[in-house]
């Protein structure tokens, strides 16, 4: 997607200008303290780039699901505290307002080279309905609009889409930030011009949630490795016993059709970790996929499957991974996912381009201690999935095109 970015803007378009940056600061907060701040850190290059050029940076983000009402549980105040830690020496302020008089006053008082974080955009009922009046009010706060929130780009909301439409109508720039550009470049190149062999790894609970991803990836990849509970539906399609494992009965025929069309492209686990229940320190049994008993349930892929997957991963030059291989949140069933994470990291070390997306998968590579060895970790969960499905992301489509 040939979209203009902040690097395409001239110095006069940034110096002393009000730059409204849509970020994705929907991060975990417990007892008023931010936990994983990956999404905050990911936006710092864009913010610093703008500050170094004398912009007056106004940040807007959603947080949680307050459903259009003001709720202290979902305030972005703790995020402002963490943001200050990542911008030492910079003036970072926070205002408990979005488009009201307090917000306007705070923006008017903002000095060049300073940052203002607005309150949670989802406190306003017009945010998720892409209300025109709210979009106009947001646009009135800016000379330039920057979308750096890839994780929210699949939502046609006022702060991700509507405001950009208004800006463009009025002849003001609406461009991508550095994080957005990076996400589009890595994911876009993987789908359009991957270095081959191109291997995709899909996991997670349900085939239904990734059916469109499978359909879009099958003609593009050299191999598609399937793990997680979604593999169970394919097992059932092969006529195998799956016991008490999570299976989607209404997707079995669909899985059978995919298997027939995919042929050798689609690779399933060959062994699995079986237990009577999903709990820590449960008694487990390592079994071939053909030997699962009616009273057992599959909760992870086994070591033979990890070795099989590793063989494909080792030969790959481009790897996209979305979804864990088992119930990795429980230590007893985490080794399959960790094994694949280590294999992907090793492939990166050998020169492959590796892209990991989805909250659970990102948590898995961090749990395995290999996050720093992945080429690109996507900050978008639903957005990266929809991108891999081949869908148009509203928050991207609306941005300025690069001039021909």
C-alpha positions, 0 to 999 in steps of 0.5 A: 500500500503506497501511503504517504508517511510522516517522512514525506512531510516537509519541515514547514508542515511539521514545525509548530504544527498541531499533529494529531497522532492516533496511537494504540495504547490499549495496554494492560493496566493493573492497580493503576500501573501499566504492565506490558508497554510494548505498544507504547514503546513501538510509537516512540520513534514516530513521536520523537521524529515529530518532536525533533522537527518542532511539532506540537504532538497530540496523542489520541488512543482508545483503551478497553471497552467503556462503551461510550461512557466516562469511567475512571477504570479506563482512564489513560492517566497511567499510560501518560505516566509510562509515556513520560518514562519513555520520553525523558527530557520531554514535556508530556502532559495529560488532559481528561478531555478529548474534544471539549474546552479543556482539550482545546485549552491544553492544545493551545498551550502546547509548546513546540517539541511537547506532547499532550495525551488526550483521554480515552476516545471511547469515552465518547459515544460517537467514537465507535460509530464514526460520528461525523461531528466527532470526526470534525471536532478531532480534525479541528484540533490538528493541522496534520493527522498521523495514524500510527495505530495499526492495531486499530486500523481495522476499525472504521472509528472517528479517531482512526478513519473519520478524522482522516476523511475530514482532514483530506476534504479540507486539504490537510495531510493524513499520513502514516506513522513510522510504526504503521509504515513498518507494519504495512511493509513487513506484512505487505511484502510477505503477502506480495513478494515473499522470499521463498520458501514462504511458510505460514504457521497458524494456531489458536483455538478455532478454524472458523476465526482463521478460515479467511486467513487460510483461504488467502494464504493457501495460494501464496505459501509454499507450506501452511503449518497448522497447530493449536486446537484448530488442528483438531477439526482437521483431525476429525475431517481425516476421520481420527478420534479426537476424544474430548478435544475442542472441535468445531463440528460445523467446520469439519466438512470445510476442513475436509475441503481445505485438505483436499485442495491444499494437498501437501501444502498443508502440514498437520501435527503428527503427535500430541499431548493428551490429558484428562483436563486442562490444569497445571500438573495434569497427568499427560500422555504423549500420543500419535494423533491416531491414538487419542482415546475417547476420554482424552483431550489434545492440549498441545503438539508433541515433540515429533510435530515440533521436529516436523514443523522445524524442518519446514521452518529451517528451510523457509526464507519468509515465515508468518506466525499467528496463533499458539500451538497449544494451551501454552498459558498452562505450563504443562502444555507450553512446550510445543509453542516454545519449540516452534518459537525457538525454531522461528528465532533460529530461522531469523538468525539464519537470515529468514524474515520472520513476522509474528502477530496476534496477542497470544503469539507475541506473548508466546515468543516473549515467554520463550525468551526469543522476542528480540530474535524475531524480525518483526513483531506486529502490534496488531491482533485483529488488524494483522489477521484481517490484513492476512485475510486480504481485507482492506483496513479502513484506517489505512485505506483513508490515508493519503496516497503517494503521488504517482 
